[in-house]
């Protein structure tokens, strides 16, 4: 069996580019170019002065809800949802709602997350 190759783009929901306008423009451009999916990065807590752009990050599930309303074709995903930092019942309810409102376009990758020592 041959499976088609699919391409997605991780959108900038963090750092200086993490804004409603930046996300809207990027998502619509990606969809217009025919990509299959858009992804949001997930971090809830980052230490100050971590040297990463993730110190300023938009929440990933909420970001997907926003993207679901402005796109119509691309699938929507979280590159790796850190479940250990969330109430699983609330997270599942949020994700199922996005999947329902986006006509089944949600995809999900999860992880337990690891603490640095």
BANU-76588 format. One record per atom (N, C-alpha, C, O): residue number from 1; atom name; z, y, x. Coordinates in nm, 3 decimals, decimal comma. Atoms other than C-alpha are relative to their C-alpha. Layout:
<rs>
+-----+------+---------+---------+---------+
| pos | site |      c3 |      c2 |      c1 |
+-----+------+---------+---------+---------+
| NUM |   CA |       Z |       Y |       X |
...
+-----+------+---------+---------+---------+
</rs>
This chain:
<rs>
+-----+------+---------+---------+---------+
| pos | site |      c3 |      c2 |      c1 |
+-----+------+---------+---------+---------+
|   1 |    N |   0,000 |  -0,117 |   0,083 |
|   1 |   CA |   0,000 |   0,000 |   0,000 |
|   1 |    C |   0,000 |   0,125 |   0,089 |
|   1 |    O |   0,071 |   0,131 |   0,190 |
|   2 |    N |   0,008 |  -0,125 |  -0,075 |
|   2 |   CA |  -0,086 |   0,348 |   0,126 |
|   2 |    C |   0,074 |   0,109 |  -0,078 |
|   2 |    O |   0,050 |   0,129 |  -0,197 |
|   3 |    N |  -0,073 |  -0,110 |   0,062 |
|   3 |   CA |   0,150 |   0,636 |   0,055 |
|   3 |    C |  -0,053 |   0,132 |   0,055 |
|   3 |    O |  -0,076 |   0,144 |   0,175 |
|   4 |    N |   0,052 |  -0,129 |  -0,049 |
|   4 |   CA |   0,026 |   0,995 |   0,072 |
|   4 |    C |   0,104 |   0,072 |   0,084 |
|   4 |    O |   0,224 |   0,063 |   0,058 |
|   5 |    N |  -0,087 |  -0,081 |  -0,085 |
|   5 |   CA |   0,171 |   1,219 |   0,340 |
|   5 |    C |   0,035 |   0,127 |  -0,076 |
|   5 |    O |  -0,053 |   0,193 |  -0,131 |
|   6 |    N |  -0,046 |  -0,119 |   0,073 |
|   6 |   CA |   0,380 |   1,498 |   0,187 |
|   6 |    C |   0,069 |   0,095 |   0,097 |
|   6 |    O |   0,134 |   0,052 |   0,192 |
|   7 |    N |  -0,059 |  -0,102 |  -0,086 |
|   7 |   CA |   0,492 |   1,824 |   0,344 |
|   7 |    C |   0,089 |   0,093 |  -0,081 |
|   7 |    O |   0,055 |   0,132 |  -0,193 |
|   8 |    N |  -0,092 |  -0,094 |   0,062 |
|   8 |   CA |   0,785 |   2,047 |   0,260 |
|   8 |    C |   0,043 |   0,104 |   0,101 |
|   8 |    O |   0,020 |   0,090 |   0,221 |
|   9 |    N |  -0,045 |  -0,110 |  -0,086 |
|   9 |   CA |   0,936 |   2,366 |   0,397 |
|   9 |    C |   0,147 |   0,029 |  -0,031 |
|   9 |    O |   0,186 |   0,043 |  -0,147 |
|  10 |    N |  -0,139 |  -0,041 |   0,016 |
|  10 |   CA |   1,302 |   2,445 |   0,456 |
|  10 |    C |   0,001 |   0,153 |  -0,004 |
|  10 |    O |  -0,035 |   0,219 |   0,094 |
|  11 |    N |   0,004 |  -0,145 |   0,020 |
|  11 |   CA |   1,340 |   2,797 |   0,319 |
|  11 |    C |   0,119 |   0,068 |   0,067 |
|  11 |    O |   0,222 |   0,004 |   0,090 |
|  12 |    N |  -0,105 |  -0,074 |  -0,072 |
|  12 |   CA |   1,550 |   3,066 |   0,489 |
|  12 |    C |   0,111 |   0,050 |  -0,092 |
|  12 |    O |   0,115 |   0,169 |  -0,125 |
|  13 |    N |  -0,113 |  -0,043 |   0,084 |
|  13 |   CA |   1,864 |   3,070 |   0,272 |
|  13 |    C |   0,121 |   0,038 |   0,086 |
|  13 |    O |   0,235 |   0,033 |   0,040 |
|  14 |    N |  -0,106 |  -0,035 |  -0,093 |
|  14 |   CA |   2,066 |   3,180 |   0,575 |
|  14 |    C |  -0,047 |   0,110 |   0,095 |
|  14 |    O |  -0,166 |   0,139 |   0,105 |
|  15 |    N |   0,032 |  -0,103 |  -0,098 |
|  15 |   CA |   2,082 |   3,453 |   0,836 |
|  15 |    C |  -0,056 |   0,126 |  -0,065 |
|  15 |    O |  -0,035 |   0,150 |  -0,184 |
|  16 |    N |   0,054 |  -0,128 |   0,047 |
|  16 |   CA |   1,904 |   3,785 |   0,802 |
|  16 |    C |  -0,108 |  -0,016 |  -0,106 |
|  16 |    O |  -0,132 |   0,077 |  -0,184 |
|  17 |    N |   0,108 |   0,022 |   0,097 |
|  17 |   CA |   1,623 |   3,633 |   0,594 |
|  17 |    C |   0,050 |  -0,055 |  -0,133 |
|  17 |    O |  -0,028 |  -0,069 |  -0,228 |
|  18 |    N |  -0,056 |   0,058 |   0,122 |
|  18 |   CA |   1,857 |   3,487 |   0,331 |
|  18 |    C |   0,025 |   0,103 |  -0,107 |
|  18 |    O |   0,136 |   0,153 |  -0,122 |
|  19 |    N |  -0,010 |  -0,098 |   0,109 |
|  19 |   CA |   1,788 |   3,720 |   0,040 |
|  19 |    C |  -0,084 |  -0,048 |  -0,117 |
|  19 |    O |  -0,170 |  -0,134 |  -0,101 |
|  20 |    N |   0,078 |   0,038 |   0,117 |
|  20 |   CA |   1,651 |   3,691 |  -0,312 |
|  20 |    C |  -0,148 |   0,027 |   0,022 |
|  20 |    O |  -0,232 |  -0,057 |  -0,009 |
|  21 |    N |   0,141 |  -0,033 |  -0,023 |
|  21 |   CA |   1,330 |   3,867 |  -0,212 |
|  21 |    C |  -0,063 |  -0,092 |   0,104 |
|  21 |    O |  -0,176 |  -0,137 |   0,087 |
|  22 |    N |   0,053 |   0,089 |  -0,104 |
|  22 |   CA |   1,287 |   3,659 |   0,105 |
|  22 |    C |  -0,024 |  -0,140 |  -0,053 |
|  22 |    O |  -0,127 |  -0,202 |  -0,023 |
|  23 |    N |   0,017 |   0,133 |   0,058 |
|  23 |   CA |   1,341 |   3,335 |  -0,083 |
|  23 |    C |  -0,115 |  -0,006 |  -0,100 |
|  23 |    O |  -0,194 |  -0,100 |  -0,099 |
|  24 |    N |   0,108 |  -0,003 |   0,100 |
|  24 |   CA |   1,110 |   3,434 |  -0,368 |
|  24 |    C |  -0,135 |   0,002 |   0,068 |
|  24 |    O |  -0,224 |  -0,076 |   0,033 |
|  25 |    N |   0,128 |  -0,011 |  -0,070 |
|  25 |   CA |   0,829 |   3,536 |  -0,135 |
|  25 |    C |  -0,036 |  -0,128 |   0,073 |
|  25 |    O |  -0,150 |  -0,174 |   0,067 |
|  26 |    N |   0,027 |   0,124 |  -0,075 |
|  26 |   CA |   0,863 |   3,226 |   0,082 |
|  26 |    C |  -0,032 |  -0,116 |  -0,094 |
|  26 |    O |  -0,127 |  -0,190 |  -0,070 |
|  27 |    N |   0,023 |   0,111 |   0,093 |
|  27 |   CA |   0,886 |   2,983 |  -0,212 |
|  27 |    C |  -0,136 |   0,010 |  -0,067 |
|  27 |    O |  -0,207 |  -0,089 |  -0,079 |
|  28 |    N |   0,130 |  -0,017 |   0,066 |
|  28 |   CA |   0,583 |   3,130 |  -0,389 |
|  28 |    C |  -0,115 |  -0,020 |   0,098 |
|  28 |    O |  -0,219 |  -0,074 |   0,061 |
|  29 |    N |   0,104 |   0,022 |  -0,101 |
|  29 |   CA |   0,381 |   3,130 |  -0,065 |
|  29 |    C |  -0,015 |  -0,150 |   0,029 |
|  29 |    O |  -0,128 |  -0,200 |   0,036 |
|  30 |    N |   0,003 |   0,145 |  -0,026 |
|  30 |   CA |   0,473 |   2,766 |   0,005 |
|  30 |    C |  -0,067 |  -0,073 |  -0,116 |
|  30 |    O |  -0,152 |  -0,159 |  -0,094 |
|  31 |    N |   0,060 |   0,063 |   0,117 |
|  31 |   CA |   0,384 |   2,665 |  -0,350 |
|  31 |    C |  -0,149 |   0,032 |  -0,007 |
|  31 |    O |  -0,230 |  -0,056 |  -0,036 |
|  32 |    N |   0,140 |  -0,041 |   0,004 |
|  32 |   CA |   0,058 |   2,862 |  -0,335 |
|  32 |    C |  -0,085 |  -0,070 |   0,105 |
|  32 |    O |  -0,205 |  -0,090 |   0,084 |
|  33 |    N |   0,073 |   0,069 |  -0,106 |
|  33 |   CA |  -0,040 |   2,686 |  -0,012 |
|  33 |    C |  -0,012 |  -0,151 |  -0,026 |
|  33 |    O |  -0,078 |  -0,222 |   0,050 |
|  34 |    N |   0,014 |   0,140 |   0,037 |
|  34 |   CA |  -0,003 |   2,348 |  -0,181 |
|  34 |    C |   0,101 |  -0,095 |   0,062 |
|  34 |    O |   0,081 |  -0,217 |   0,057 |
|  35 |    N |  -0,103 |   0,088 |  -0,053 |
|  35 |   CA |   0,308 |   2,217 |  -0,009 |
|  35 |    C |   0,067 |  -0,075 |  -0,115 |
|  35 |    O |   0,060 |  -0,033 |  -0,230 |
|  36 |    N |  -0,060 |   0,085 |   0,102 |
|  36 |   CA |   0,500 |   1,947 |  -0,194 |
|  36 |    C |   0,142 |   0,040 |  -0,038 |
|  36 |    O |   0,186 |   0,016 |  -0,150 |
|  37 |    N |  -0,142 |  -0,026 |   0,027 |
|  37 |   CA |   0,857 |   2,073 |  -0,165 |
|  37 |    C |   0,053 |   0,119 |   0,078 |
|  37 |    O |  -0,003 |   0,160 |   0,179 |
|  38 |    N |  -0,078 |  -0,102 |  -0,070 |
|  38 |   CA |   1,098 |   2,348 |  -0,069 |
|  38 |    C |   0,144 |  -0,051 |   0,007 |
|  38 |    O |   0,191 |  -0,120 |  -0,083 |
|  39 |    N |  -0,133 |   0,051 |  -0,026 |
|  39 |   CA |   1,443 |   2,281 |   0,073 |
|  39 |    C |   0,094 |   0,114 |   0,035 |
|  39 |    O |   0,054 |   0,213 |   0,096 |
|  40 |    N |  -0,105 |  -0,094 |  -0,039 |
|  40 |   CA |   1,768 |   2,474 |   0,108 |
|  40 |    C |   0,096 |  -0,072 |   0,095 |
|  40 |    O |   0,119 |  -0,192 |   0,081 |
|  41 |    N |  -0,099 |   0,054 |  -0,093 |
|  41 |   CA |   2,017 |   2,422 |   0,390 |
|  41 |    C |   0,139 |   0,017 |  -0,059 |
|  41 |    O |   0,164 |   0,113 |  -0,131 |
|  42 |    N |  -0,135 |  -0,006 |   0,056 |
|  42 |   CA |   2,381 |   2,351 |   0,303 |
|  42 |    C |   0,106 |   0,008 |   0,108 |
|  42 |    O |   0,114 |  -0,079 |   0,196 |
|  43 |    N |  -0,125 |  -0,013 |  -0,075 |
|  43 |   CA |   2,693 |   2,474 |   0,480 |
|  43 |    C |   0,092 |   0,080 |  -0,090 |
|  43 |    O |   0,048 |   0,177 |  -0,152 |
|  44 |    N |  -0,094 |  -0,076 |   0,081 |
|  44 |   CA |   3,004 |   2,591 |   0,301 |
|  44 |    C |   0,089 |   0,086 |   0,089 |
|  44 |    O |   0,109 |   0,204 |   0,060 |
|  45 |    N |  -0,087 |  -0,074 |  -0,091 |
|  45 |   CA |   3,231 |   2,695 |   0,587 |
|  45 |    C |  -0,054 |  -0,009 |   0,141 |
|  45 |    O |  -0,085 |  -0,117 |   0,191 |
|  46 |    N |   0,041 |  -0,005 |  -0,140 |
|  46 |   CA |   3,126 |   2,805 |   0,933 |
|  46 |    C |   0,097 |   0,092 |   0,072 |
|  46 |    O |   0,136 |   0,196 |   0,018 |
|  47 |    N |  -0,089 |  -0,088 |  -0,075 |
|  47 |   CA |   3,350 |   2,949 |   1,201 |
|  47 |    C |  -0,070 |   0,129 |   0,040 |
|  47 |    O |  -0,190 |   0,131 |   0,067 |
|  48 |    N |   0,054 |  -0,128 |  -0,047 |
|  48 |   CA |   3,303 |   3,314 |   1,291 |
|  48 |    C |  -0,041 |  -0,015 |   0,146 |
|  48 |    O |   0,022 |  -0,088 |   0,223 |
|  49 |    N |   0,053 |   0,004 |  -0,137 |
|  49 |   CA |   3,104 |   3,364 |   1,610 |
|  49 |    C |  -0,043 |  -0,140 |   0,042 |
|  49 |    O |  -0,024 |  -0,179 |   0,157 |
|  50 |    N |   0,045 |   0,136 |  -0,031 |
|  50 |   CA |   2,959 |   3,013 |   1,589 |
|  50 |    C |  -0,130 |   0,000 |   0,079 |
|  50 |    O |  -0,171 |  -0,102 |   0,134 |
|  51 |    N |   0,127 |  -0,006 |  -0,070 |
|  51 |   CA |   2,637 |   3,134 |   1,744 |
|  51 |    C |  -0,116 |  -0,055 |  -0,081 |
|  51 |    O |  -0,223 |  -0,080 |  -0,027 |
|  52 |    N |   0,104 |   0,052 |   0,088 |
|  52 |   CA |   2,438 |   3,007 |   1,445 |
|  52 |    C |  -0,027 |   0,100 |  -0,112 |
|  52 |    O |   0,058 |   0,184 |  -0,141 |
|  53 |    N |   0,027 |  -0,088 |   0,114 |
|  53 |   CA |   2,267 |   3,188 |   1,157 |
|  53 |    C |   0,072 |  -0,045 |  -0,127 |
|  53 |    O |   0,064 |   0,022 |  -0,230 |
|  54 |    N |  -0,064 |   0,055 |   0,119 |
|  54 |   CA |   2,475 |   2,974 |   0,917 |
|  54 |    C |   0,129 |   0,070 |  -0,039 |
|  54 |    O |   0,189 |   0,037 |  -0,141 |
|  55 |    N |  -0,119 |  -0,077 |   0,038 |
|  55 |   CA |   2,768 |   3,217 |   0,921 |
|  55 |    C |  -0,027 |   0,081 |  -0,126 |
|  55 |    O |   0,065 |   0,112 |  -0,202 |
|  56 |    N |   0,043 |  -0,075 |   0,120 |
|  56 |   CA |   2,573 |   3,407 |   0,654 |
|  56 |    C |  -0,101 |  -0,088 |  -0,073 |
|  56 |    O |  -0,221 |  -0,081 |  -0,048 |
|  57 |    N |   0,088 |   0,095 |   0,069 |
|  57 |   CA |   2,434 |   3,141 |   0,421 |
|  57 |    C |   0,024 |   0,006 |  -0,151 |
|  57 |    O |   0,138 |   0,014 |  -0,196 |
|  58 |    N |  -0,009 |   0,006 |   0,146 |
|  58 |   CA |   2,360 |   3,137 |   0,050 |
|  58 |    C |   0,030 |  -0,143 |  -0,041 |
|  58 |    O |  -0,020 |  -0,237 |   0,021 |
|  59 |    N |  -0,038 |   0,133 |   0,047 |
|  59 |   CA |   2,507 |   2,844 |  -0,142 |
|  59 |    C |  -0,125 |  -0,076 |  -0,046 |
|  59 |    O |  -0,209 |  -0,020 |  -0,117 |
|  60 |    N |   0,126 |   0,073 |   0,018 |
|  60 |   CA |   2,243 |   2,570 |  -0,164 |
|  60 |    C |  -0,030 |  -0,040 |  -0,144 |
|  60 |    O |  -0,146 |  -0,029 |  -0,186 |
|  61 |    N |   0,029 |   0,041 |   0,138 |
|  61 |   CA |   2,281 |   2,444 |  -0,523 |
|  61 |    C |  -0,040 |   0,121 |  -0,083 |
|  61 |    O |  -0,135 |   0,113 |  -0,162 |
|  62 |    N |   0,035 |  -0,122 |   0,071 |
|  62 |   CA |   2,276 |   2,797 |  -0,661 |
|  62 |    C |  -0,138 |   0,048 |   0,042 |
|  62 |    O |  -0,216 |   0,095 |  -0,042 |
|  63 |    N |   0,133 |  -0,039 |  -0,050 |
|  63 |   CA |   1,974 |   2,872 |  -0,441 |
|  63 |    C |  -0,109 |  -0,083 |  -0,067 |
|  63 |    O |  -0,214 |  -0,030 |  -0,104 |
|  64 |    N |   0,099 |   0,085 |   0,068 |
|  64 |   CA |   1,790 |   2,573 |  -0,594 |
|  64 |    C |  -0,018 |   0,042 |  -0,145 |
|  64 |    O |  -0,130 |   0,039 |  -0,197 |
|  65 |    N |   0,011 |  -0,049 |   0,138 |
|  65 |   CA |   1,868 |   2,703 |  -0,942 |
|  65 |    C |  -0,090 |   0,122 |  -0,007 |
|  65 |    O |  -0,173 |   0,134 |  -0,097 |
|  66 |    N |   0,085 |  -0,118 |  -0,007 |
|  66 |   CA |   1,709 |   3,034 |  -0,847 |
|  66 |    C |  -0,146 |  -0,039 |   0,024 |
|  66 |    O |  -0,236 |   0,012 |  -0,041 |
|  67 |    N |   0,136 |   0,042 |  -0,033 |
|  67 |   CA |   1,406 |   2,862 |  -0,696 |
|  67 |    C |  -0,066 |  -0,076 |  -0,116 |
|  67 |    O |  -0,187 |  -0,066 |  -0,134 |
|  68 |    N |   0,055 |   0,072 |   0,115 |
|  68 |   CA |   1,363 |   2,640 |  -1,004 |
|  68 |    C |  -0,060 |   0,095 |  -0,101 |
|  68 |    O |  -0,159 |   0,063 |  -0,166 |
|  69 |    N |   0,049 |  -0,097 |   0,099 |
|  69 |   CA |   1,315 |   2,949 |  -1,218 |
|  69 |    C |  -0,122 |   0,079 |   0,043 |
|  69 |    O |  -0,189 |   0,138 |  -0,041 |
|  70 |    N |   0,114 |  -0,080 |  -0,045 |
|  70 |   CA |   1,050 |   3,111 |  -0,999 |
|  70 |    C |  -0,117 |  -0,084 |   0,050 |
|  70 |    O |  -0,223 |  -0,030 |   0,082 |
|  71 |    N |   0,109 |   0,089 |  -0,040 |
|  71 |   CA |   0,843 |   2,806 |  -0,904 |
|  71 |    C |  -0,034 |  -0,092 |  -0,118 |
|  71 |    O |   0,041 |  -0,101 |  -0,214 |
|  72 |    N |   0,037 |   0,089 |   0,111 |
|  72 |   CA |   0,658 |   2,558 |  -1,123 |
|  72 |    C |  -0,050 |  -0,136 |   0,045 |
|  72 |    O |  -0,057 |  -0,229 |  -0,035 |
|  73 |    N |   0,060 |   0,125 |  -0,045 |
|  73 |   CA |   0,513 |   2,282 |  -0,905 |
|  73 |    C |   0,078 |  -0,069 |   0,111 |
|  73 |    O |   0,094 |  -0,191 |   0,109 |
|  74 |    N |  -0,065 |   0,062 |  -0,116 |
|  74 |   CA |   0,706 |   2,228 |  -0,582 |
|  74 |    C |   0,128 |  -0,071 |  -0,040 |
|  74 |    O |   0,199 |  -0,027 |  -0,131 |
|  75 |    N |  -0,127 |   0,069 |   0,019 |
|  75 |   CA |   0,988 |   1,980 |  -0,572 |
|  75 |    C |   0,107 |   0,079 |   0,072 |
|  75 |    O |   0,077 |   0,155 |   0,164 |
|  76 |    N |  -0,111 |  -0,079 |  -0,049 |
|  76 |   CA |   1,331 |   2,122 |  -0,492 |
|  76 |    C |   0,105 |  -0,090 |   0,062 |
|  76 |    O |   0,145 |  -0,190 |   0,002 |
|  77 |    N |  -0,099 |   0,086 |  -0,063 |
|  77 |   CA |   1,580 |   1,979 |  -0,245 |
|  77 |    C |   0,099 |   0,074 |   0,086 |
|  77 |    O |   0,075 |   0,187 |   0,130 |
|  78 |    N |  -0,099 |  -0,045 |  -0,098 |
|  78 |   CA |   1,890 |   2,033 |  -0,038 |
|  78 |    C |  -0,019 |  -0,090 |   0,121 |
|  78 |    O |  -0,020 |  -0,213 |   0,107 |
|  79 |    N |   0,031 |   0,082 |  -0,118 |
|  79 |   CA |   1,825 |   1,921 |   0,318 |
|  79 |    C |   0,110 |  -0,100 |   0,031 |
|  79 |    O |   0,081 |  -0,208 |   0,083 |
|  80 |    N |  -0,109 |   0,097 |  -0,005 |
|  80 |   CA |   2,167 |   1,754 |   0,324 |
|  80 |    C |   0,123 |   0,064 |  -0,062 |
|  80 |    O |   0,188 |   0,148 |   0,000 |
|  81 |    N |  -0,113 |  -0,057 |   0,072 |
|  81 |   CA |   2,433 |   1,836 |   0,069 |
|  81 |    C |   0,129 |  -0,062 |   0,054 |
|  81 |    O |   0,145 |  -0,184 |   0,053 |
|  82 |    N |  -0,125 |   0,047 |  -0,059 |
|  82 |   CA |   2,779 |   1,811 |   0,229 |
|  82 |    C |   0,098 |  -0,031 |  -0,114 |
|  82 |    O |   0,169 |   0,058 |  -0,160 |
|  83 |    N |  -0,079 |   0,039 |   0,117 |
|  83 |   CA |   2,960 |   1,617 |  -0,045 |
|  83 |    C |   0,150 |   0,008 |   0,023 |
|  83 |    O |   0,225 |   0,029 |  -0,072 |
|  84 |    N |  -0,144 |  -0,004 |  -0,027 |
|  84 |   CA |   3,300 |   1,613 |   0,128 |
|  84 |    C |   0,061 |   0,136 |  -0,028 |
|  84 |    O |   0,183 |   0,148 |  -0,042 |
|  85 |    N |  -0,048 |  -0,136 |   0,024 |
|  85 |   CA |   3,327 |   1,988 |   0,067 |
|  85 |    C |  -0,010 |   0,040 |  -0,148 |
|  85 |    O |   0,014 |   0,155 |  -0,181 |
|  86 |    N |   0,027 |  -0,034 |   0,140 |
|  86 |   CA |   3,255 |   1,969 |  -0,308 |
|  86 |    C |   0,073 |  -0,093 |  -0,096 |
|  86 |    O |   0,106 |  -0,207 |  -0,063 |
|  87 |    N |  -0,046 |   0,085 |   0,109 |
|  87 |   CA |   3,397 |   1,842 |  -0,632 |
|  87 |    C |  -0,122 |  -0,079 |  -0,045 |
|  87 |    O |  -0,219 |  -0,019 |  -0,092 |
|  88 |    N |   0,121 |   0,078 |   0,030 |
|  88 |   CA |   3,156 |   1,553 |  -0,695 |
|  88 |    C |  -0,045 |   0,010 |  -0,145 |
|  88 |    O |  -0,165 |   0,009 |  -0,172 |
|  89 |    N |   0,037 |  -0,009 |   0,142 |
|  89 |   CA |   3,168 |   1,581 |  -1,076 |
|  89 |    C |  -0,073 |   0,132 |  -0,027 |
|  89 |    O |  -0,175 |   0,134 |  -0,096 |
|  90 |    N |   0,063 |  -0,131 |   0,019 |
|  90 |   CA |   3,085 |   1,953 |  -1,069 |
|  90 |    C |  -0,136 |   0,004 |   0,069 |
|  90 |    O |  -0,233 |   0,053 |   0,012 |
|  91 |    N |   0,128 |  -0,001 |  -0,073 |
|  91 |   CA |   2,814 |   1,906 |  -0,804 |
|  91 |    C |  -0,107 |  -0,079 |  -0,073 |
|  91 |    O |  -0,220 |  -0,034 |  -0,085 |
|  92 |    N |   0,097 |   0,082 |   0,075 |
|  92 |   CA |   2,645 |   1,628 |  -1,002 |
|  92 |    C |  -0,045 |   0,072 |  -0,126 |
|  92 |    O |  -0,164 |   0,071 |  -0,159 |
|  93 |    N |   0,037 |  -0,074 |   0,122 |
|  93 |   CA |   2,656 |   1,836 |  -1,321 |
|  93 |    C |  -0,096 |   0,114 |   0,034 |
|  93 |    O |  -0,194 |   0,135 |  -0,038 |
|  94 |    N |   0,089 |  -0,109 |  -0,041 |
|  94 |   CA |   2,497 |   2,132 |  -1,138 |
|  94 |    C |  -0,138 |  -0,054 |   0,036 |
|  94 |    O |  -0,240 |   0,003 |  -0,005 |
|  95 |    N |   0,128 |   0,057 |  -0,044 |
|  95 |   CA |   2,227 |   1,913 |  -0,984 |
|  95 |    C |  -0,079 |  -0,057 |  -0,118 |
|  95 |    O |  -0,201 |  -0,038 |  -0,125 |
|  96 |    N |   0,068 |   0,054 |   0,118 |
|  96 |   CA |   2,146 |   1,733 |  -1,310 |
|  96 |    C |  -0,055 |   0,113 |  -0,086 |
|  96 |    O |  -0,164 |   0,102 |  -0,142 |
|  97 |    N |   0,047 |  -0,116 |   0,077 |
|  97 |   CA |   2,118 |   2,071 |  -1,484 |
|  97 |    C |  -0,126 |   0,057 |   0,063 |
|  97 |    O |  -0,223 |   0,087 |  -0,007 |
|  98 |    N |   0,120 |  -0,052 |  -0,068 |
|  98 |   CA |   1,872 |   2,196 |  -1,221 |
|  98 |    C |  -0,117 |  -0,096 |  -0,019 |
|  98 |    O |  -0,229 |  -0,052 |  -0,044 |
|  99 |    N |   0,107 |   0,098 |   0,019 |
|  99 |   CA |   1,673 |   1,873 |  -1,247 |
|  99 |    C |  -0,057 |   0,009 |  -0,141 |
|  99 |    O |  -0,179 |   0,003 |  -0,159 |
| 100 |    N |   0,044 |  -0,010 |   0,139 |
| 100 |   CA |   1,658 |   1,906 |  -1,624 |
| 100 |    C |  -0,080 |   0,127 |  -0,023 |
| 100 |    O |  -0,188 |   0,122 |  -0,083 |
| 101 |    N |   0,068 |  -0,129 |   0,023 |
| 101 |   CA |   1,561 |   2,275 |  -1,624 |
| 101 |    C |  -0,129 |   0,015 |   0,081 |
| 101 |    O |  -0,214 |   0,096 |   0,046 |
| 102 |    N |   0,122 |  -0,007 |  -0,081 |
| 102 |   CA |   1,296 |   2,219 |  -1,355 |
| 102 |    C |  -0,098 |  -0,111 |  -0,034 |
| 102 |    O |  -0,194 |  -0,133 |   0,040 |
| 103 |    N |   0,087 |   0,111 |   0,043 |
| 103 |   CA |   1,132 |   1,927 |  -1,541 |
| 103 |    C |  -0,006 |  -0,113 |   0,103 |
| 103 |    O |  -0,113 |  -0,167 |   0,130 |
| 104 |    N |  -0,008 |   0,116 |  -0,090 |
| 104 |   CA |   1,249 |   1,664 |  -1,293 |
| 104 |    C |  -0,047 |   0,023 |   0,141 |
| 104 |    O |  -0,091 |  -0,071 |   0,207 |
| 105 |    N |   0,050 |  -0,029 |  -0,135 |
| 105 |   CA |   1,160 |   1,839 |  -0,967 |
| 105 |    C |   0,107 |  -0,009 |   0,109 |
| 105 |    O |   0,075 |   0,017 |   0,225 |
| 106 |    N |  -0,107 |   0,002 |  -0,099 |
| 106 |   CA |   1,497 |   1,793 |  -0,791 |
| 106 |    C |  -0,005 |  -0,124 |   0,088 |
| 106 |    O |  -0,030 |  -0,235 |   0,040 |
| 107 |    N |  -0,018 |   0,109 |  -0,097 |
| 107 |   CA |   1,535 |   1,579 |  -0,477 |
| 107 |    C |   0,132 |   0,027 |   0,069 |
| 107 |    O |   0,178 |   0,141 |   0,072 |
| 108 |    N |  -0,130 |  -0,021 |  -0,062 |
| 108 |   CA |   1,859 |   1,525 |  -0,289 |
| 108 |    C |   0,020 |  -0,091 |   0,119 |
| 108 |    O |  -0,010 |  -0,210 |   0,114 |
| 109 |    N |  -0,050 |   0,075 |  -0,114 |
| 109 |   CA |   1,980 |   1,417 |   0,051 |
| 109 |    C |   0,147 |   0,040 |   0,013 |
| 109 |    O |   0,179 |   0,159 |   0,001 |
| 110 |    N |  -0,143 |  -0,031 |  -0,010 |
| 110 |   CA |   2,357 |   1,395 |   0,098 |
| 110 |    C |   0,057 |  -0,051 |   0,132 |
| 110 |    O |  -0,002 |  -0,136 |   0,199 |
| 111 |    N |  -0,073 |   0,049 |  -0,117 |
| 111 |   CA |   2,602 |   1,349 |   0,382 |
| 111 |    C |   0,148 |   0,022 |  -0,024 |
| 111 |    O |   0,187 |   0,101 |  -0,110 |
| 112 |    N |  -0,143 |  -0,017 |   0,014 |
| 112 |   CA |   2,974 |   1,319 |   0,422 |
| 112 |    C |   0,050 |   0,120 |   0,080 |
| 112 |    O |   0,155 |   0,175 |   0,049 |
| 113 |    N |  -0,042 |  -0,110 |  -0,085 |
| 113 |   CA |   2,992 |   1,589 |   0,688 |
| 113 |    C |   0,100 |  -0,049 |   0,103 |
| 113 |    O |   0,178 |  -0,140 |   0,076 |
| 114 |    N |  -0,090 |   0,039 |  -0,106 |
| 114 |   CA |   3,181 |   1,561 |   1,012 |
| 114 |    C |   0,075 |   0,123 |   0,050 |
| 114 |    O |   0,020 |   0,232 |   0,058 |
| 115 |    N |  -0,081 |  -0,109 |  -0,053 |
| 115 |   CA |   3,461 |   1,774 |   1,148 |
| 115 |    C |  -0,010 |  -0,003 |   0,153 |
| 115 |    O |   0,002 |  -0,108 |   0,215 |
| 116 |    N |   0,000 |  -0,010 |  -0,146 |
| 116 |   CA |   3,430 |   1,898 |   1,504 |
| 116 |    C |   0,143 |   0,013 |   0,049 |
| 116 |    O |   0,224 |   0,084 |  -0,011 |
| 117 |    N |  -0,134 |  -0,012 |  -0,057 |
| 117 |   CA |   3,736 |   1,854 |   1,719 |
| 117 |    C |  -0,006 |   0,050 |   0,141 |
| 117 |    O |   0,098 |   0,066 |   0,205 |
+-----+------+---------+---------+---------+
</rs>
